[in-house]
Amino acid sequence: MGPQARAAAPTRHNEGVDEIEIRDQSIRLGQFLKLANLIESGADAKAVIADEMVSVNGDVETRRGRQLQGGDVVELGGVSVRVAVR
């Protein structure tokens, strides 16, 4: 795992969205999916993104390298996770 891959346990807020902390100010979508345990590998990230199964802030995202910032909400398979910056 890279330097951004260290996350605290998810924090659940009253709206039912977990927050995953990242170390830096941004993280790539594919890395975040793995960090948040929404997928198991980079190959899985590539597949679910290419199949338009991932949304960021409510919009379908097809770029695995999309830079996520604090506050962005990623959704896959009915599970939503918010990016939190330390």
N, C-alpha and C positions, 0 to 999 in steps of 0.2 A: 504494500500500500504506500502511496505517496504521502507527502507532508500534509495534504489536505484530508487525508483519510482517517484522521483521528477525531472521533465524535463522542460526545457524552451520550448517555442514555437519552432517548427521545423524551421531550417534555410535552405532555398533552395539555391542551388548553380547552376551555369550555366549548369552543366551536367544533371540537372533535378533530382538529388538525395537529399532528405531531410536529414538533420543531426539532431539527437536526442542526447542531452547531458546526460551523466550519472554522478553520483557523484563519484563512485569508479573507479578503474582501469579496472574492468570487470563486466559483468552482464550475467546471464544465458539467453539463447535464449528464453525460454518460457516467462520470465519476460520482456525481451526487446520487444517481439511481442505485449504484452499488453501495455507497456509503450508507444510504438510508435503508438498505436491505430490501429494496423493492425488486431487485434482480440479483442473480448470482455471479455474473461475469460480464466482461466487456462485450463479448459476443452476444449475450442476451440483450444488453443495452442497445446494441446496433440493430438487432432484430425488432424489438418493440418500438423503437423510434422510427425505423423504416416503415413499419406497419401502421404508423400513425396512431399508436395506442397511448402516447404520452402527451399530456398537455401541461403548459406552463402558464399560470395566471389565466386559465380558462381557454387558452388558444392552443390548438394542436401544434406540436413542435416536431420538426423533422431533421433538425440539426443536432447531432450528438455533441458537437463542440460548443453549443450555445452556452454563453457565460451567464451563470445565475448569480444574483446578488441577494443580500439579506432582504427578507420579506417576500421573495418569489415563492409561489406555491406550485409544487409539482404534483400531478395526479397520474396514477397508473392503476388500472383495474379497480377503480372505486376507492383507492387509498390516496389520501392527500397528505403531503408533507411540506412544511414551510422551511425555507433556508433561514438559519439564524447565524449572525456573525457575532463572534465573541466580543 
